[in-house]
Amino acid sequence: MIDPYAKIARWYDAEFEGASADIRSFVARNAGPRVLVLGCGTGRVCRGFPADRNVVGLDLSAPMIEAARARGGEYHVGDMRAFDLGSFDEVIIPNGSFAFLRSRADRAACLAACARAAPVLTIDVPMPDFALLGQPHTPERPAWSGLVDGVAVERTREVFREPVAQRLRLVDRYRAGGEPIVSELVLHLFTRDEMEWMLEASGFYVDEAWGDHAGGPVREGCDRLVVRALRL
Ligand SMILES: C[S@@+](CC[C@H](N)C(=O)[O-])C[C@H]1O[C@@H](n2cnc3c(N)ncnc32)[C@H](O)[C@@H]1O
């Protein structure tokens, strides 16, 4: 399997480290001290928990885990579709990481492993922008720029939408002098109903759902779908 983060892990923290609204919401609703974060990347969410919690991170990408470990903490290279790291109070799959699972079988395998690991599961994925779904292509445009180790880095994003497949293909090009480095992310788009029956079929029920990280309702135009599910 190609790791789209291998080439860009060195720039990830410079762009995303400051984002903390999701972390505040996870910490405020945290179900207990033993927390497992799946698709933890470079550990942004893990690091946001208070020091008295025992937070463990797992990610498929070895370079992302290497960057996480460099800042301290317990991290494992592994696949959220098949893991066994013991028992936790809560599993969190933040920031769209669950949307990287391409097939129903992949999602079912992940949810079954989550049900074995903890009684509480929080999943945060982007809410589809239904208006934009009718537009198959957004040409490349600037998305981020920053300074990393004294080098100016720019990221552009080009988006391809496949509404029938409920899929987004995001083509990110990083320019830091020389040829652009291209990273392609393919994400599944979930509806609320789909998320709920999938969780129910996997032995959970959805206790609460939010449309943003401030705890607002799931409604037209909200940009997140955050669900907190309890094991039946
Ligand atoms: C958008 S990043 C989010 C990283 C981090 N949670 C954050 O919020 O900064 C998605 C992460 O999911 C990871 N990922 C994708 N598929 C995975 C899988 N099957 N198992 C574990 N991690 C996976 C990627 O390697 C990547 O680090």
The ligand as an SDF file (V2000), in Angstrom:
LIG
                    3D

 27 29  0  0  0  0  0  0  0  0999 V2000
   -5.3430   13.5100    8.0030 C   0  0  0  0  0  0  0  0  0  0  0  0
   -4.0710   12.5700    8.8200 S   0  0  0  0  0  0  0  0  0  0  0  0
   -4.5320   12.8930   10.5030 C   0  0  0  0  0  0  0  0  0  0  0  0
   -3.3580   12.7990   11.4290 C   0  0  0  0  0  0  0  0  0  0  0  0
   -3.6550   13.1960   12.8810 C   0  0  0  0  0  0  0  0  0  0  0  0
   -4.7560   12.4240   13.4490 N   0  0  0  0  0  0  0  0  0  0  0  0
   -3.9680   14.6710   13.0310 C   0  0  0  0  0  0  0  0  0  0  0  0
   -5.1130   14.9950   13.3130 O   0  0  0  0  0  0  0  0  0  0  0  0
   -3.0890   15.4890   12.8540 O   0  0  0  0  0  0  0  0  0  0  0  0
   -4.6650   10.9080    8.5390 C   0  0  0  0  0  0  0  0  0  0  0  0
   -3.7460    9.8460    9.1310 C   0  0  0  0  0  0  0  0  0  0  0  0
   -4.3920    8.5650    9.0260 O   0  0  0  0  0  0  0  0  0  0  0  0
   -3.3920    7.5920    8.7960 C   0  0  0  0  0  0  0  0  0  0  0  0
   -4.0040    6.3570    8.2710 N   0  0  0  0  0  0  0  0  0  0  0  0
   -4.6230    6.1910    7.0760 C   0  0  0  0  0  0  0  0  0  0  0  0
   -5.0380    4.9110    6.9520 N   0  0  0  0  0  0  0  0  0  0  0  0
   -4.6670    4.2600    8.0970 C   0  0  0  0  0  0  0  0  0  0  0  0
   -4.8220    2.9250    8.5650 C   0  0  0  0  0  0  0  0  0  0  0  0
   -5.4250    1.9810    7.8260 N   0  0  0  0  0  0  0  0  0  0  0  0
   -4.3420    2.6180    9.7850 N   0  0  0  0  0  0  0  0  0  0  0  0
   -3.7020    3.5480   10.5520 C   0  0  0  0  0  0  0  0  0  0  0  0
   -3.5210    4.8310   10.1440 N   0  0  0  0  0  0  0  0  0  0  0  0
   -4.0060    5.1810    8.9330 C   0  0  0  0  0  0  0  0  0  0  0  0
   -2.4340    8.2790    7.8310 C   0  0  0  0  0  0  0  0  0  0  0  0
   -1.1700    7.6450    7.7860 O   0  0  0  0  0  0  0  0  0  0  0  0
   -2.3960    9.6990    8.4130 C   0  0  0  0  0  0  0  0  0  0  0  0
   -1.3490    9.8550    9.3300 O   0  0  0  0  0  0  0  0  0  0  0  0
  1  2  1  0
  2  3  1  0
  2 10  1  0
  3  4  1  0
  4  5  1  0
  5  6  1  0
  5  7  1  0
  7  8  2  0
  7  9  1  0
 10 11  1  0
 11 12  1  0
 11 26  1  0
 12 13  1  0
 13 14  1  0
 13 24  1  0
 14 15  1  0
 14 23  1  0
 15 16  2  0
 16 17  1  0
 17 18  1  0
 17 23  2  0
 18 19  1  0
 18 20  2  0
 20 21  1  0
 21 22  2  0
 22 23  1  0
 24 25  1  0
 24 26  1  0
 26 27  1  0
M  CHG  2   2   1   9  -1
M  END
$$$$
